[in-house]
Amino acid sequence: MSDRYDRGMATRRAVLGDAHVDRAESAKSDFDAPFQDLITHAAWGTVWASDALTRRERSMLTLALLAAAGNWDEIPMHIRATARTGATKQDVQQVFQHVAIYCGVPRANHALKLAKQTYAEMEEEAE
């Protein structure tokens, strides 16, 4: 493996948690292994590993972009990641306010619904 892959895997684990990454790695097949390598190198080893933005800022940007593009399946994973990135519930509320103004109320509304459900699950799991 390359240094970027190793840095990407370390960043991925720091942001998403070992349990999430272990599940993803154990579910990896020959079919999706090249894609998993790509995101580990490019997303986690380059973009997320950069120190140009804090993880909190990067988390907020990611949530805004996911909501703006309607990538609903990724939002719960990144809401869960806020526990490690430092983005607060208030930060997330503000992010989706921006999405509402600049990308549309329906997208922000759905993102808020997903965030609310995910935060409730996280609270239940913590009890």
Backbone as a chain_set.jsonl record, in Angstrom:
{"seq": "MSDRYDRGMATRRAVLGDAHVDRAESAKSDFDAPFQDLITHAAWGTVWASDALTRRERSMLTLALLAAAGNWDEIPMHIRATARTGATKQDVQQVFQHVAIYCGVPRANHALKLAKQTYAEMEEEAE", "coords": {"N": [[0.825, -1.185, 0.0], [0.308, 2.348, -0.432], [1.744, 5.421, 0.906], [-0.207, 7.411, 0.869], [-2.531, 5.886, 0.827], [-2.339, 4.615, 3.326], [-2.39, 6.887, 5.007], [-4.908, 7.765, 4.291], [-6.525, 5.642, 5.199], [-6.069, 5.824, 7.935], [-7.137, 8.37, 8.454], [-9.776, 7.972, 7.636], [-10.6, 6.071, 9.538], [-10.329, 7.646, 11.844], [-12.289, 9.588, 11.445], [-14.712, 8.235, 10.748], [-14.79, 6.072, 12.473], [-13.617, 2.996, 13.92], [-15.357, 0.754, 13.935], [-17.223, 1.236, 11.858], [-15.508, 1.362, 9.595], [-14.304, -1.161, 9.735], [-16.565, -2.787, 9.249], [-17.162, -1.973, 6.616], [-14.805, -2.73, 5.303], [-14.844, -5.515, 5.704], [-17.017, -6.184, 4.191], [-16.19, -5.696, 1.669], [-15.671, -6.575, -1.706], [-14.294, -8.321, -4.59], [-15.434, -6.941, -6.658], [-16.085, -4.304, -5.74], [-13.709, -3.465, -4.618], [-11.742, -1.886, -6.083], [-13.067, 0.608, -6.107], [-13.276, 1.163, -3.353], [-10.559, 1.414, -2.771], [-10.016, 3.695, -4.319], [-11.585, 5.73, -3.018], [-10.366, 5.685, -0.533], [-7.75, 6.484, -1.105], [-8.178, 8.989, -2.537], [-10.397, 10.554, -1.414], [-10.157, 10.193, 1.44], [-7.362, 10.05, 1.853], [-6.357, 12.307, 0.66], [-8.164, 14.691, 0.346], [-9.662, 14.722, 2.855], [-7.475, 14.365, 4.528], [-5.966, 16.615, 4.367], [-4.594, 19.546, 5.894], [-5.629, 22.019, 5.466], [-8.209, 22.772, 6.053], [-10.156, 22.487, 9.041], [-11.236, 19.421, 10.595], [-13.798, 19.722, 11.556], [-14.776, 21.873, 9.997], [-14.566, 20.679, 7.458], [-16.326, 18.556, 7.77], [-18.76, 19.921, 8.024], [-18.901, 21.162, 5.501], [-19.029, 18.88, 3.89], [-21.486, 17.734, 4.681], [-23.221, 19.776, 3.815], [-22.779, 19.714, 1.032], [-23.563, 17.088, 0.425], [-26.299, 17.196, 1.075], [-27.147, 19.251, -0.663], [-26.735, 18.05, -3.126], [-28.45, 15.967, -2.949], [-27.661, 13.479, -1.991], [-28.652, 11.317, -0.201], [-28.186, 8.841, 1.146], [-25.648, 9.005, 2.228], [-25.707, 10.904, 4.214], [-26.559, 10.115, 6.931], [-24.233, 8.637, 7.747], [-22.296, 10.634, 7.781], [-23.392, 12.375, 9.638], [-23.148, 10.804, 11.918], [-20.378, 10.835, 12.004], [-19.871, 13.377, 12.951], [-19.578, 13.239, 15.667], [-16.936, 12.725, 15.972], [-15.661, 14.663, 14.518], [-16.129, 17.125, 15.573], [-18.106, 18.846, 14.74], [-21.012, 20.4, 15.73], [-24.482, 19.902, 16.799], [-25.742, 22.344, 16.452], [-24.063, 23.476, 14.518], [-24.667, 21.785, 12.371], [-27.379, 22.346, 12.042], [-27.14, 24.999, 11.127], [-25.728, 24.573, 8.758], [-27.654, 23.225, 7.205], [-29.528, 25.24, 7.056], [-28.248, 27.001, 5.348], [-28.198, 25.372, 3.084], [-30.94, 25.301, 2.548], [-31.47, 27.961, 1.755], [-29.696, 28.375, -0.433], [-29.883, 26.115, -2.059], [-32.35, 24.929, -1.917], [-35.4, 24.444, -0.156], [-36.76, 21.884, 0.051], [-34.63, 20.003, -0.143], [-33.033, 20.668, 2.084], [-34.905, 20.24, 4.103], [-35.314, 17.467, 3.94], [-32.745, 16.571, 4.535], [-32.502, 17.519, 7.175], [-34.443, 15.923, 8.376], [-33.247, 13.376, 8.118], [-30.936, 13.815, 9.646], [-32.055, 14.321, 12.172], [-33.244, 11.825, 12.722], [-30.936, 10.248, 12.769], [-29.411, 11.391, 14.857], [-31.143, 10.76, 16.977], [-30.974, 7.954, 16.951], [-28.267, 7.705, 17.61], [-28.285, 8.728, 20.214], [-29.901, 6.819, 21.501], [-28.252, 4.565, 21.222], [-26.166, 5.336, 22.83], [-27.187, 5.145, 25.357]], "CA": [[0.0, 0.0, 0.0], [1.047, 3.604, -0.513], [1.636, 6.33, 2.051], [-1.501, 8.091, 0.789], [-3.547, 4.919, 1.24], [-2.218, 4.463, 4.78], [-2.885, 8.134, 5.592], [-6.351, 7.756, 4.055], [-7.168, 4.683, 6.095], [-5.997, 6.389, 9.288], [-8.107, 9.469, 8.506], [-11.105, 7.339, 7.544], [-10.894, 5.485, 10.854], [-10.467, 8.729, 12.815], [-13.532, 10.313, 11.193], [-15.892, 7.361, 10.732], [-14.709, 5.104, 13.561], [-13.131, 1.667, 13.556], [-16.452, -0.193, 13.678], [-17.752, 1.49, 10.511], [-14.501, 0.985, 8.6], [-14.172, -2.624, 9.778], [-17.723, -3.35, 8.532], [-16.989, -1.707, 5.183], [-13.7, -3.552, 4.809], [-15.235, -6.929, 5.677], [-18.023, -6.341, 3.132], [-15.542, -5.401, 0.391], [-15.54, -7.715, -2.613], [-13.457, -8.044, -5.752], [-16.162, -6.002, -7.499], [-16.003, -2.92, -5.274], [-12.391, -3.16, -4.047], [-11.111, -0.726, -6.722], [-13.748, 1.822, -5.652], [-12.854, 1.393, -1.976], [-9.192, 1.931, -2.841], [-10.102, 5.06, -4.838], [-12.031, 6.686, -2.003], [-9.374, 5.732, 0.544], [-6.663, 7.335, -1.602], [-8.544, 10.334, -2.963], [-11.211, 11.285, -0.432], [-9.619, 10.143, 2.799], [-5.914, 10.257, 1.876], [-5.999, 13.606, 0.101], [-9.059, 15.775, 0.739], [-9.899, 14.72, 4.305], [-6.207, 14.367, 5.255], [-5.357, 17.949, 4.268], [-4.75, 20.387, 7.077], [-6.079, 23.339, 5.02], [-9.45, 23.003, 6.794], [-10.287, 21.595, 10.194], [-12.207, 18.338, 10.372], [-15.125, 20.302, 11.8], [-15.152, 22.603, 8.782], [-14.71, 19.705, 6.37], [-17.555, 17.822, 8.065], [-19.866, 20.807, 7.697], [-18.946, 21.276, 4.041], [-19.472, 17.599, 3.337], [-22.933, 17.617, 4.9], [-23.895, 20.729, 2.928], [-22.7, 19.219, -0.341], [-24.409, 15.889, 0.313], [-27.703, 17.628, 1.057], [-27.384, 20.026, -1.882], [-26.764, 17.133, -4.267], [-29.457, 14.932, -2.725], [-27.012, 12.193, -1.712], [-29.271, 11.028, 1.102], [-27.642, 7.664, 1.826], [-24.385, 9.336, 2.887], [-25.896, 11.871, 5.299], [-26.46, 9.521, 8.281], [-22.849, 8.284, 8.054], [-21.553, 11.851, 8.108], [-23.924, 12.877, 10.913], [-22.454, 10.011, 12.938], [-18.982, 11.275, 12.055], [-19.738, 14.644, 13.689], [-19.141, 12.921, 17.029], [-15.48, 12.704, 15.952], [-15.099, 15.823, 13.811], [-16.349, 18.333, 16.355], [-19.256, 19.615, 14.262], [-22.095, 20.273, 16.703], [-25.842, 19.929, 16.255], [-25.983, 23.718, 16.006], [-23.355, 23.612, 13.238], [-25.439, 21.055, 11.359], [-28.578, 23.155, 11.782], [-26.736, 26.138, 10.3], [-25.387, 24.04, 7.436], [-28.871, 22.946, 6.448], [-30.145, 26.534, 6.774], [-27.598, 27.466, 4.122], [-28.697, 24.541, 1.986], [-32.308, 25.746, 2.237], [-31.437, 29.238, 1.038], [-28.94, 28.351, -1.681], [-30.119, 24.929, -2.877], [-33.754, 24.568, -1.883], [-36.0, 24.007, 1.103], [-37.008, 20.436, 0.127], [-33.383, 19.27, 0.13], [-32.67, 20.928, 3.478], [-35.906, 19.591, 4.937], [-35.039, 16.026, 3.986], [-31.479, 16.398, 5.254], [-32.816, 17.692, 8.6], [-35.163, 14.716, 8.807], [-32.252, 12.315, 8.27], [-30.077, 14.164, 10.78], [-32.847, 14.127, 13.39], [-33.343, 10.373, 12.943], [-29.606, 9.712, 13.104], [-29.084, 11.834, 16.218], [-31.97, 9.964, 17.903], [-30.349, 6.624, 17.016], [-27.008, 7.837, 18.349], [-28.615, 8.89, 21.629], [-30.349, 5.506, 21.977], [-27.076, 3.685, 21.29], [-25.315, 5.801, 23.943], [-27.808, 4.813, 26.65]], "C": [[0.871, 1.251, 0.0], [0.907, 4.405, 0.779], [0.28, 7.022, 2.06], [-2.62, 7.144, 1.211], [-3.524, 4.771, 2.759], [-2.735, 5.704, 5.514], [-4.411, 8.191, 5.45], [-7.076, 6.813, 4.987], [-7.155, 5.197, 7.526], [-7.02, 7.519, 9.454], [-9.52, 8.926, 8.495], [-11.515, 6.769, 8.894], [-11.12, 6.58, 11.906], [-11.811, 9.434, 12.666], [-14.754, 9.416, 11.337], [-15.919, 6.348, 11.868], [-14.295, 3.734, 13.051], [-14.262, 0.71, 13.184], [-17.005, -0.011, 12.267], [-16.776, 1.002, 9.444], [-14.313, -0.529, 8.578], [-15.333, -3.299, 9.057], [-17.566, -3.173, 7.028], [-15.894, -2.586, 4.588], [-14.093, -5.028, 4.726], [-16.274, -7.204, 4.6], [-17.427, -6.126, 1.739], [-15.391, -6.687, -0.425], [-14.586, -7.348, -3.744], [-14.096, -6.975, -6.637], [-15.977, -4.551, -7.051], [-14.657, -2.54, -4.651], [-11.705, -1.987, -4.748], [-11.753, 0.607, -6.295], [-13.334, 2.153, -4.223], [-11.434, 1.941, -1.918], [-9.187, 3.385, -3.313], [-10.51, 6.044, -3.751], [-11.051, 6.774, -0.835], [-8.202, 6.622, 0.136], [-7.105, 8.786, -1.776], [-9.31, 11.116, -1.897], [-10.518, 11.345, 0.921], [-8.132, 10.439, 2.872], [-5.468, 11.603, 1.362], [-6.887, 14.71, 0.678], [-9.239, 15.83, 2.256], [-8.598, 14.792, 5.103], [-5.507, 15.725, 5.215], [-5.577, 18.732, 5.558], [-5.191, 21.81, 6.707], [-7.388, 23.75, 5.692], [-9.446, 22.087, 8.005], [-11.256, 20.472, 9.838], [-13.63, 18.824, 10.607], [-15.618, 21.021, 10.547], [-15.421, 21.646, 7.618], [-16.0, 18.902, 6.541], [-18.78, 18.643, 7.668], [-20.013, 20.972, 6.185], [-19.484, 20.003, 3.4], [-20.975, 17.435, 3.5], [-23.71, 18.563, 3.989], [-23.912, 20.212, 1.492], [-23.56, 17.978, -0.546], [-25.877, 16.269, 0.22], [-28.03, 18.359, -0.237], [-27.519, 19.123, -3.104], [-27.814, 16.035, -4.118], [-28.87, 13.55, -2.519], [-27.395, 11.714, -0.319], [-28.627, 9.876, 1.844], [-26.362, 7.963, 2.604], [-24.571, 10.241, 4.111], [-25.85, 11.222, 6.684], [-25.025, 9.16, 8.687], [-22.068, 9.529, 8.479], [-22.12, 12.575, 9.324], [-23.243, 12.12, 12.044], [-21.007, 10.471, 13.108], [-18.814, 12.577, 12.827], [-19.306, 14.413, 15.139], [-17.614, 12.925, 17.12], [-14.864, 13.952, 15.314], [-15.25, 17.117, 14.592], [-17.47, 19.22, 15.844], [-20.43, 19.341, 15.198], [-23.456, 20.204, 16.006], [-26.173, 21.325, 15.736], [-25.28, 23.982, 14.675], [-24.167, 22.977, 12.112], [-26.725, 21.802, 11.029], [-28.247, 24.317, 10.857], [-26.377, 25.703, 8.876], [-26.651, 23.848, 6.607], [-29.704, 24.204, 6.217], [-29.56, 27.106, 5.476], [-28.077, 26.671, 2.912], [-30.091, 25.006, 1.572], [-32.292, 27.005, 1.385], [-30.805, 29.097, -0.348], [-29.25, 27.169, -2.602], [-31.557, 24.44, -2.845], [-34.209, 24.005, -0.549], [-36.257, 22.506, 1.127], [-35.746, 19.621, 0.427], [-32.961, 19.451, 1.594], [-33.631, 20.226, 4.426], [-35.633, 18.091, 5.058], [-33.735, 15.741, 4.738], [-31.688, 16.542, 6.759], [-33.537, 16.477, 9.153], [-34.176, 13.575, 9.044], [-31.336, 12.572, 9.464], [-30.801, 13.909, 12.095], [-32.961, 12.647, 13.733], [-32.005, 9.803, 13.403], [-29.179, 10.138, 14.5], [-29.883, 11.042, 17.254], [-31.386, 8.562, 18.054], [-29.066, 6.674, 17.834], [-27.259, 7.974, 19.847], [-29.088, 7.573, 22.239], [-29.174, 4.567, 22.166], [-26.189, 4.058, 22.473], [-25.876, 5.422, 25.291], [-27.528, 3.413, 27.101]], "O": [[2.037, 1.204, 0.391], [0.066, 4.106, 1.628], [-0.321, 7.205, 3.118], [-3.56, 7.563, 1.885], [-4.572, 4.798, 3.404], [-3.434, 5.587, 6.521], [-5.114, 8.61, 6.369], [-8.136, 7.152, 5.511], [-8.132, 5.022, 8.254], [-7.69, 7.606, 10.483], [-10.368, 9.375, 9.266], [-12.646, 6.963, 9.34], [-12.0, 6.453, 12.758], [-12.409, 9.837, 13.664], [-15.73, 9.8, 11.982], [-16.983, 5.817, 12.19], [-14.58, 3.36, 11.914], [-14.14, -0.056, 12.228], [-17.232, -0.992, 11.558], [-17.17, 0.313, 8.503], [-14.176, -1.117, 7.505], [-15.127, -4.273, 8.332], [-17.806, -4.102, 6.256], [-16.049, -3.123, 3.491], [-13.714, -5.716, 3.778], [-16.401, -8.34, 4.142], [-18.103, -6.356, 0.737], [-15.032, -7.739, 0.104], [-14.129, -6.209, -3.843], [-13.396, -6.199, -7.286], [-15.742, -3.669, -7.877], [-14.487, -1.407, -4.203], [-11.125, -1.146, -4.061], [-11.058, 1.612, -6.142], [-13.067, 3.315, -3.915], [-11.136, 2.825, -1.116], [-8.447, 4.212, -2.779], [-9.863, 7.076, -3.573], [-10.922, 7.829, -0.215], [-7.718, 7.422, 0.937], [-6.486, 9.7, -1.232], [-8.908, 12.218, -1.525], [-10.319, 12.424, 1.478], [-7.674, 11.024, 3.854], [-4.329, 12.01, 1.592], [-6.406, 15.569, 1.417], [-8.996, 16.867, 2.873], [-8.613, 15.239, 6.249], [-4.553, 15.951, 5.96], [-6.606, 18.597, 6.22], [-5.132, 22.71, 7.545], [-7.647, 24.94, 5.877], [-8.807, 21.034, 7.996], [-12.012, 20.583, 8.872], [-14.56, 18.384, 9.931], [-16.742, 20.8, 10.096], [-16.399, 21.805, 6.887], [-16.683, 18.605, 5.561], [-19.715, 18.128, 7.055], [-21.124, 20.926, 5.656], [-20.298, 20.056, 2.477], [-21.663, 17.04, 2.559], [-24.75, 18.185, 3.449], [-24.94, 20.268, 0.818], [-24.212, 17.836, -1.58], [-26.614, 15.734, -0.609], [-29.073, 18.115, -0.842], [-28.316, 19.394, -4.003], [-28.044, 15.261, -5.048], [-29.512, 12.55, -2.84], [-26.583, 11.707, 0.606], [-28.528, 9.924, 3.07], [-26.03, 7.241, 3.544], [-23.678, 10.328, 4.954], [-25.152, 11.739, 7.555], [-24.642, 9.355, 9.841], [-21.277, 9.483, 9.422], [-21.395, 13.322, 9.982], [-22.807, 12.727, 13.023], [-20.479, 10.493, 14.22], [-17.72, 12.86, 13.314], [-18.731, 15.304, 15.764], [-17.055, 13.106, 18.202], [-13.694, 14.261, 15.54], [-14.569, 18.101, 14.302], [-17.762, 20.25, 16.452], [-20.796, 18.189, 15.428], [-23.567, 20.416, 14.798], [-26.815, 21.467, 14.695], [-25.841, 24.641, 13.8], [-24.329, 23.56, 11.04], [-27.116, 21.882, 9.864], [-28.984, 24.592, 9.91], [-26.694, 26.397, 7.91], [-26.712, 24.259, 5.448], [-30.506, 24.243, 5.285], [-30.285, 27.622, 4.625], [-28.33, 27.234, 1.847], [-30.39, 25.095, 0.381], [-33.025, 27.101, 0.4], [-31.322, 29.639, -1.324], [-28.924, 27.207, -3.789], [-31.943, 23.614, -3.671], [-33.519, 23.213, 0.093], [-35.993, 21.882, 2.155], [-35.805, 18.649, 1.18], [-32.577, 18.487, 2.257], [-33.209, 19.677, 5.444], [-35.712, 17.522, 6.147], [-33.648, 14.772, 5.491], [-31.119, 15.778, 7.538], [-33.27, 16.05, 10.277], [-34.26, 12.883, 10.059], [-31.002, 11.648, 10.205], [-30.226, 13.344, 13.026], [-32.797, 12.256, 14.888], [-31.951, 8.977, 14.315], [-28.64, 9.327, 15.253], [-29.346, 10.689, 18.304], [-31.312, 8.039, 19.166], [-28.809, 5.792, 18.654], [-26.529, 7.402, 20.656], [-28.72, 7.244, 23.367], [-29.105, 3.85, 23.164], [-25.533, 3.193, 23.054], [-25.14, 5.377, 26.277], [-27.987, 3.004, 28.167]]}, "num_chains": 1, "name": "protein.A"}
